[in-house]
Amino acid sequence: MALAIFALVAGFAGWVRVAPSDPARWHVPVPKAENRDMAGGVIRVLDGKGDRLSDLDAIIRDTPRTRVLAGKPEDGRVTYVTRSKLWRFPDYTTIEAREGDLLVHARLRFGQSDMGVNRARVAAWLERLDRG
């Protein structure tokens, strides 16, 4: 029985590391333009800061274990994958300039709760953006 449980955990851990990230699923418009905390993510709206998209892009690209999944600042939308250090769980963050505002949507892929990881990561990014 213990071997079966170990095999399931190891199989899931392996899948998490190699599961493909489909840009068509993750590189989509931010769903609602209002600040919102969810069990698996966060949405933030920075009123009047749409012109800071490139600045936030640079901050996010500087984050360990983060890569661009799709888009570029010139497109007005960029989506990133940030992986957790130990298990390599992927979290997806989309930033978007819309109607003069800067929108941020960070969310998990696996599970139902990220235990505040995305909220803390986005808060740190936005703090750096405010300092810069």
C-alpha positions in Angstrom: 0.0 0.0 0.0 2.8 2.4 0.9 4.5 1.7 -2.4 1.3 2.5 -4.3 0.9 5.8 -2.5 4.6 6.6 -3.1 4.1 5.8 -6.8 1.1 8.1 -7.0 2.9 11.0 -5.4 6.0 10.5 -7.5 3.8 10.3 -10.7 2.0 13.5 -9.8 5.2 15.3 -9.0 6.6 14.2 -12.3 3.5 15.3 -14.2 3.6 18.7 -12.5 7.1 19.2 -13.8 6.4 18.3 -17.4 2.8 19.1 -18.0 2.6 21.4 -21.1 1.5 25.0 -20.7 -0.9 25.9 -23.4 -0.8 29.6 -24.2 -4.4 29.4 -25.6 -5.6 28.4 -22.1 -3.4 30.8 -20.0 -2.6 33.9 -22.2 -6.1 35.3 -22.0 -7.6 38.7 -21.0 -7.8 39.4 -17.3 -11.4 38.4 -16.5 -12.7 41.3 -14.4 -11.2 44.7 -13.8 -11.6 44.7 -10.0 -9.3 43.8 -7.2 -10.1 40.3 -6.0 -8.5 37.7 -3.7 -9.3 34.0 -4.5 -8.1 30.8 -2.9 -5.9 30.1 -5.9 -4.9 33.5 -7.0 -5.4 37.2 -7.1 -6.5 40.0 -9.4 -5.1 43.5 -9.0 -6.1 46.7 -10.9 -3.7 49.6 -10.9 -5.8 52.6 -11.9 -4.1 54.8 -14.5 -0.9 52.8 -14.6 -1.2 51.1 -18.0 1.9 52.9 -19.1 3.9 50.9 -16.5 3.4 47.6 -18.2 7.1 47.4 -19.5 8.3 48.3 -16.0 6.3 45.5 -14.4 7.4 43.1 -17.1 11.1 43.8 -16.2 10.4 43.2 -12.5 8.6 39.9 -13.3 11.3 38.7 -15.6 13.8 39.2 -12.8 11.9 36.7 -10.6 13.6 33.4 -10.1 12.1 30.4 -11.9 9.9 32.7 -14.0 9.7 32.7 -17.8 7.4 34.3 -20.4 4.8 31.9 -21.7 3.3 34.3 -24.3 3.1 37.9 -25.3 5.3 41.0 -25.0 4.8 44.4 -23.6 4.3 45.9 -27.0 1.2 43.6 -27.4 -0.3 45.0 -24.3 -0.5 41.6 -22.6 2.2 39.2 -21.3 1.7 35.9 -19.5 4.4 34.2 -17.3 4.9 30.9 -15.7 6.6 30.9 -12.2 7.5 27.6 -10.7 7.7 26.8 -7.0 11.2 26.0 -5.8 10.7 22.5 -4.4 7.8 20.8 -6.3 8.0 23.0 -9.4 4.3 23.7 -9.4 3.4 26.2 -12.1 1.6 29.5 -11.4 0.5 31.7 -14.2 0.4 35.5 -14.2 -1.0 37.7 -16.9 -0.4 41.4 -16.9 -2.4 43.6 -19.3 -2.7 47.3 -20.1 -6.4 48.0 -20.7 -8.1 51.4 -20.9 -5.2 53.2 -19.2 -5.1 50.7 -16.3 -2.6 47.9 -15.5 -4.3 44.6 -14.7 -2.6 41.7 -13.0 -4.1 38.2 -12.7 -2.0 35.5 -10.9 -3.4 32.0 -10.5 -2.5 28.4 -9.8 -2.8 25.5 -12.1 -2.9 22.5 -9.8 -5.0 22.3 -6.6 -7.5 24.6 -5.1 -5.5 26.8 -2.8 -2.0 28.4 -3.2 -1.9 29.4 0.5 -1.4 33.0 -0.5 1.7 32.5 -2.6 0.4 34.3 -5.7 -0.9 37.2 -3.5 2.4 37.6 -1.8 4.4 37.4 -5.1 2.1 40.0 -6.8 2.3 42.3 -3.7 6.1 42.1 -3.9 6.1 42.9 -7.6 3.8 45.9 -7.1 5.9 47.2 -4.2 8.9 47.2 -6.4 6.9 48.9 -9.2 5.9 51.7 -6.7 9.5 52.2 -5.6 10.8 52.3 -9.2 
